[in-house]
């Protein structure tokens, strides 16, 4: 795995370490890595060593996995923006594309 559970804990702020929690977090990280690999068109671990891995790949995996974590338990991934007058807008981010677009320069796109 490109990203360790400990890194995920630090990034997400969720440090629950029960056996079930670590198992689920590992599943999220592996799934996020598969999504990023699919978007890139190749397996990142086979193309770059741990030292050569672009940080944006790690960040994208963390961002997608954190969204998965936020959606667990029947929740939906949301972010909110407060405006003057105390109004608030919520945006659903269940679409991973926003988090994958920074990988565009590294994509292997075949036609």
For each residue, the residues with C-beta under 8 A, 3 or more apart:
1: 4 26 29 30 33
2: 33 44 45 50 53 57 58 61
3: 7 8 29 32 33 58 61 62 65
4: 1 7 8
5: 8 9 22 25 26 29
6: 9 10
7: 3 4 10 11 58 62
8: 3 4 5 11 12 25 28 29 62 65 66
9: 5 6 12 13 14 15 17 25
10: 6 7 13
11: 7 8 62 66
12: 8 9 62 65 66 69
13: 9 10
14: 9 21 25 69
15: 9
16: 21
17: 9 21 22
18: 21 22
19: 22 23
20: 23 24
21: 14 16 17 18 24 25
22: 5 17 18 19 25 26
23: 19 20 26 27
24: 20 21 27 28 72
25: 5 8 9 14 21 22 28 29 65 69
26: 1 5 22 23 29 30
27: 23 24 30 31
28: 8 24 25 31 32 65 68 69
29: 1 3 5 8 25 26 32 33 61 65
30: 1 26 27 33 34
31: 27 28 34 35 64 65 68
32: 3 28 29 35 36 60 61 62 64 65 68
33: 1 2 3 29 30 36 37 44 61
34: 30 31 37 38
35: 31 32 38 39 64 96 100
36: 32 33 39 40 44 57 60 61 64 100 103
37: 33 34 40 42 43 44
38: 34 35 41
39: 35 36 100 103 107
40: 36 37 44 57 103 106 107 108
41: 38 107 108 109 110
42: 37 46 47 108
43: 37 46 47
44: 2 33 36 37 40 47 48 53 57
45: 2 48
46: 42 43
47: 42 43 44
48: 44 45 52 53 54 57
49: 52 53
50: 2 53
51:
52: 48 49
53: 2 44 48 49 50 57 58
54: 48 57 58 106
55: 58 59
56: 59 60 102 103 106
57: 2 36 40 44 48 53 54 60 61 103 106
58: 2 3 7 53 54 55 61 62
59: 55 56 62 63 102
60: 32 36 56 57 63 64 99 100 102 103
61: 2 3 29 32 33 36 57 58 64 65
62: 3 7 8 11 12 32 58 59 65 66
63: 59 60 66 67 99
64: 31 32 35 36 60 61 67 68 96 99 100
65: 3 8 12 25 28 29 31 32 61 62 68 69
66: 8 11 12 62 63 69 70
67: 63 64 70 71 77 93 94 96 99
68: 28 31 32 64 65 71 72
69: 12 14 25 28 65 66 72
70: 66 67 75 77 78
71: 67 68 75 76 77 94
72: 24 68 69 75
73:
74:
75: 70 71 72
76: 71 92 94
77: 67 70 71 92 93 94
78: 70 90 91 92 93
79: 90 91 93
80: 88 89 90 91
81: 88 89 91
82: 86 87 88
83: 86 87 88 89
84: 87
85:
86: 82 83
87: 82 83 84
88: 80 81 82 83
89: 80 81 83
90: 78 79 80
91: 78 79 80 81
92: 76 77 78 95
93: 67 77 78 79 98
94: 67 71 76 77
95: 92 98
96: 35 64 67 99 100
97: 100 101
98: 93 95 101
99: 60 63 64 67 96 102
100: 35 36 39 60 64 96 97 103
101: 97 98 104
102: 56 59 60 99
103: 36 39 40 56 57 60 100 106 107
104: 101 107
105:
106: 40 54 56 57 103
107: 39 40 41 103 104
108: 40 41 42
109: 41
110: 41
111:
